[in-house]
């Protein structure tokens, strides 16, 4: 099981980024997929998840209305579109299945700062 996240970077408050995560080693289309984040000095938190057929999504209150999760079951990829970014969104972002499995990827750093 492997997850490779990408798309992070440094962005000003109010900006946007699109994260991608390519998964392998399991039947991607059979699993609810999630994005998590870990800010400096804090534990890892669930940001969003999406059902296997993309029919349902869920977001943490802190990102609701600003972030959108999506997936491509052909490409084994899950995405996180992040709009109206705030400094408190600064964190390392990871993807995994909803019930995390395997080893965590290296994550992708998102820094929101002016």
C-alpha positions in Angstrom: 0.0 0.0 0.0 1.5 3.3 -1.0 0.3 6.9 -1.2 2.1 9.7 -3.0 0.9 13.2 -2.3 1.8 16.3 -4.4 0.6 19.8 -5.1 1.5 21.7 -1.9 3.4 24.9 -1.7 3.5 28.4 -0.3 0.5 30.6 -1.0 -0.9 33.9 0.3 -4.0 34.0 2.4 -7.1 33.9 0.1 -5.2 31.8 -2.4 -5.8 28.3 -3.7 -4.0 25.0 -4.3 -5.0 21.6 -5.7 -3.5 18.6 -4.0 -3.3 15.2 -5.7 -2.6 11.7 -4.2 -1.9 8.6 -6.2 -2.6 5.4 -4.4 -1.4 1.9 -5.2 -1.2 -1.6 -3.7 -5.0 -2.0 -3.0 -8.3 -1.8 -4.9 -8.7 1.9 -4.9 -12.2 2.0 -6.1 -13.4 -0.2 -3.2 -12.3 2.2 -0.5 -13.6 5.5 1.0 -10.7 7.9 0.6 -9.7 10.7 2.9 -7.4 13.7 3.3 -5.8 14.4 6.6 -3.5 17.1 7.8 -1.0 17.7 10.6 -0.1 21.1 11.7 3.1 21.8 13.6 2.8 20.6 17.2 -0.6 19.1 16.6 -2.1 15.7 15.9 -3.2 14.5 12.6 -6.8 15.4 11.8 -9.4 14.3 9.2 -10.1 17.0 6.7 -12.4 15.3 4.2 -13.5 12.0 2.9 -15.3 10.8 -0.2 -17.3 7.6 -0.8 -16.2 4.9 -3.4 -18.6 6.2 -6.1 -18.2 9.9 -5.2 -21.8 10.1 -4.3 -21.1 11.5 -0.9 -18.5 13.7 0.7 -17.8 15.0 4.2 -15.7 17.9 5.5 -14.3 19.1 8.8 -16.2 22.2 9.9 -13.0 24.2 9.6 -12.8 23.7 5.8 -16.5 23.3 4.8 -17.4 25.6 1.9 -13.7 26.2 1.0 -12.3 22.7 0.2 -13.6 20.1 -2.3 -12.6 16.5 -2.4 -12.9 14.4 -5.5 -11.5 11.2 -7.0 -10.7 9.4 -10.2 -11.1 5.6 -9.9 -9.4 5.0 -13.2 -6.3 7.0 -12.2 -6.3 5.7 -8.6 -6.1 9.4 -7.6 -7.8 11.5 -5.0 -7.8 15.3 -5.1 -8.3 18.2 -2.7 -9.2 21.6 -4.2 -8.4 24.2 -1.5 -9.8 27.7 -2.0 -9.8 30.8 0.2 -6.8 29.4 2.1 -6.1 30.7 5.6 -3.0 30.7 7.7 -4.5 28.1 10.0 -4.6 25.7 7.0 -0.8 25.5 7.2 0.0 21.8 7.6 1.4 18.7 6.0 -1.4 17.1 4.1 -1.8 13.3 3.7 -4.2 11.0 2.0 -5.2 7.5 3.1 -8.2 5.3 3.2 -10.9 6.4 5.7 -9.7 3.6 8.1 -6.0 4.3 7.6 -4.0 1.5 6.3 -0.4 0.8 5.3 2.3 3.4 5.9 1.6 7.0 5.5 3.1 8.8 2.5 5.5 11.7 2.8 2.7 14.2 2.6 2.8 17.5 0.9 3.5 20.7 2.8 1.0 23.6 2.5 2.1 26.9 3.9 -0.3 29.9 3.9 1.5 33.1 4.7 1.8 36.6 3.4 
